[in-house]
Amino acid sequence: MKDNFDIFFRRKPALMLVALKRIARARYGSILAKEVDCTYSHAVKILQSLEKLGLVVFEKKGRIKLIKLTKRGQEVSDDIENIKRVVS
């Protein structure tokens, strides 16, 4: 059965934003995928959508892409956490 959080949000994208906020440094896509329990390819698709919305940015360091929250992404993540706290 779905919990109340699932009624309001798609779980994986919301959890990715919250995970990025929780540790305030840039992260790898593979690390985020493990944290929210999804495949790397699914995580990349979600992250690309979040980038189009202006919620995350990618920083290329050599062969590695790091993901960081934007200011707007930080605000949305805060809102998600507040709603999760209220409905859980």
C-alpha positions as a LaTeX table, in Angstrom:
\begin{tabular}{lrrr}
\hline
Residue & $x$ (\AA) & $y$ (\AA) & $z$ (\AA) \\
\hline
Met1 & 0.00 & 0.00 & 0.00 \\
Lys2 & 1.23 & 3.48 & $-0.80$ \\
Asp3 & 1.93 & 5.85 & 2.02 \\
Asn4 & 0.57 & 9.40 & 2.11 \\
Phe5 & 3.76 & 10.80 & 0.59 \\
Asp6 & 3.17 & 8.78 & $-2.61$ \\
Ile7 & $-0.24$ & 10.36 & $-3.04$ \\
Phe8 & 1.33 & 13.78 & $-3.55$ \\
Phe9 & 4.69 & 13.03 & $-5.22$ \\
Arg10 & 6.51 & 10.77 & $-7.60$ \\
Arg11 & 8.79 & 9.19 & $-5.02$ \\
Lys12 & 12.14 & 8.90 & $-6.86$ \\
Pro13 & 12.42 & 12.49 & $-8.17$ \\
Ala14 & 11.34 & 13.90 & $-4.81$ \\
Leu15 & 13.79 & 11.69 & $-2.92$ \\
Met16 & 16.61 & 12.71 & $-5.26$ \\
Leu17 & 16.06 & 16.37 & $-4.49$ \\
Val18 & 15.93 & 15.69 & $-0.76$ \\
Ala19 & 19.07 & 13.50 & $-0.95$ \\
Leu20 & 20.96 & 16.27 & $-2.74$ \\
Lys21 & 19.88 & 18.74 & $-0.08$ \\
Arg22 & 20.77 & 16.49 & 2.84 \\
Ile23 & 24.46 & 16.43 & 1.95 \\
Ala24 & 25.24 & 19.89 & 0.62 \\
Arg25 & 28.01 & 18.91 & $-1.77$ \\
Ala26 & 27.95 & 17.84 & $-5.40$ \\
Arg27 & 27.16 & 14.16 & $-5.95$ \\
Tyr28 & 27.58 & 11.53 & $-8.66$ \\
Gly29 & 24.55 & 10.14 & $-10.48$ \\
Ser30 & 25.44 & 6.58 & $-9.50$ \\
Ile31 & 25.54 & 7.51 & $-5.80$ \\
Leu32 & 22.13 & 9.19 & $-6.03$ \\
Ala33 & 20.70 & 6.17 & $-7.84$ \\
Lys34 & 21.77 & 3.91 & $-4.97$ \\
Glu35 & 20.43 & 6.31 & $-2.34$ \\
Val36 & 16.94 & 6.39 & $-3.86$ \\
Asp37 & 17.00 & 2.72 & $-4.93$ \\
Cys38 & 16.72 & 3.02 & $-8.70$ \\
Thr39 & 18.85 & 2.09 & $-11.67$ \\
Tyr40 & 21.52 & 4.46 & $-12.94$ \\
Ser41 & 19.73 & 4.92 & $-16.28$ \\
His42 & 16.47 & 5.81 & $-14.53$ \\
Ala43 & 18.33 & 8.25 & $-12.26$ \\
Val44 & 19.90 & 9.95 & $-15.30$ \\
Lys45 & 16.49 & 10.41 & $-16.95$ \\
Ile46 & 15.07 & 11.90 & $-13.76$ \\
Leu47 & 18.09 & 14.19 & $-13.32$ \\
Gln48 & 17.82 & 15.41 & $-16.92$ \\
Ser49 & 14.18 & 16.32 & $-16.27$ \\
Leu50 & 15.14 & 18.10 & $-13.06$ \\
Glu51 & 17.83 & 20.00 & $-14.97$ \\
Lys52 & 15.27 & 21.17 & $-17.56$ \\
Leu53 & 13.14 & 22.47 & $-14.68$ \\
Gly54 & 16.13 & 24.40 & $-13.33$ \\
Leu55 & 16.28 & 22.39 & $-10.10$ \\
Val56 & 19.74 & 20.84 & $-10.58$ \\
Val57 & 22.88 & 21.64 & $-12.54$ \\
Phe58 & 25.58 & 19.33 & $-13.83$ \\
Glu59 & 29.24 & 20.22 & $-13.36$ \\
Lys60 & 31.72 & 18.31 & $-15.46$ \\
Lys61 & 35.02 & 17.51 & $-13.72$ \\
Gly62 & 37.13 & 15.54 & $-16.16$ \\
Arg63 & 35.12 & 12.47 & $-17.06$ \\
Ile64 & 32.82 & 12.82 & $-14.07$ \\
Lys65 & 29.56 & 14.75 & $-13.93$ \\
Leu66 & 28.65 & 16.11 & $-10.53$ \\
Ile67 & 25.08 & 17.12 & $-9.68$ \\
Lys68 & 24.21 & 20.09 & $-7.48$ \\
Leu69 & 20.95 & 21.72 & $-6.43$ \\
Thr70 & 20.21 & 25.18 & $-7.72$ \\
Lys71 & 18.72 & 27.81 & $-5.42$ \\
Arg72 & 15.30 & 26.92 & $-6.83$ \\
Gly73 & 16.02 & 23.21 & $-6.30$ \\
Gln74 & 16.92 & 23.94 & $-2.69$ \\
Glu75 & 13.59 & 25.72 & $-2.17$ \\
Val76 & 11.61 & 22.89 & $-3.77$ \\
Ser77 & 13.50 & 20.34 & $-1.67$ \\
Asp78 & 12.65 & 22.30 & 1.49 \\
Asp79 & 8.98 & 22.32 & 0.47 \\
Ile80 & 9.00 & 18.57 & $-0.20$ \\
Glu81 & 10.48 & 17.89 & 3.24 \\
Asn82 & 7.88 & 20.12 & 4.90 \\
Ile83 & 5.01 & 18.37 & 3.12 \\
Lys84 & 6.49 & 14.95 & 3.91 \\
Arg85 & 6.68 & 15.86 & 7.59 \\
Val86 & 3.05 & 17.02 & 7.62 \\
Val87 & 1.53 & 14.02 & 5.80 \\
Ser88 & 3.64 & 11.26 & 7.35 \\
\hline
\end{tabular}
